[in-house]
Amino acid sequence: MNHYHVYEAIGHGKYSNVYKGRKKKTIEYFAIKSVDKSQRSKVLQEDGKLPEDSIHFLASDIVRALL
């Protein structure tokens, strides 16, 4: 995380928060997902359970939030 600036929260889920972030040496912006370490195994188990169209909708929301 030392290579990124972390800005405001742009979303949250059951076990995590999503923040707007940027690489320190560039102007590239990213969505940074922060997961509570105590919930890591649950997140990894559930990560592949979303249908593809739901993932597309979620990704579109994140991109709009970054603009």
N, C-alpha and C positions, 0 to 999 in steps of 0.2 A: 504494500500500500504506500510505500515511500515514494513511488514514482507517479502518484496520482493526487490531484486535488479533488476532494469530495465536497460536493455542494449540498443543496437541499434534498430532502426526501421527495421522491416522485411517485412512490407507491409502497404498498405493503401487502404481505400475504400472511398465511397462517403461522409460518415459522420464520419469516424474514422481512427485511425492509429493503427497498430499492432506492438508490441515491443517484443523482446526476453526478458524473465524474468526468475528469479531463486529465489526460497525460500531461505531466508538468512541462515537458520539453516540446510539446506540439499543441495544436488546437483541436485535436481529435476528442470528441465527447463520447462517453460510454454510459450505459446503465450499469451500476455496480450493485450487486446483490449481496447483502450482509445477512448471514445466517447465524443464529444463536448456536454456539458449539454444542450445547446440550440437546439440540434438536437435529443435529447433522444427520444422524442415521435415518430419522423419519423423512427428512427432505430428500435424501438419496433414494429411498424406497418409493416415494411418491412422484419423483421427478419425471418418470417416463409414462405416467398415467393420463396425461392430458391429450385429448384428441388433437390432430394436426390443425384443424380449423380454429380451435380455441387458442392454440399457441400463436397462430398468425394474428388473431385479434389482439391478444395480449402484447405481442411484439409491436404491432401498429400503435397501440396506446403508448408504449414506452417511447417509441420514436417521436411521436407527436409531443410528448412531454419534454423531450430533449431540445426541440426546436424553439 
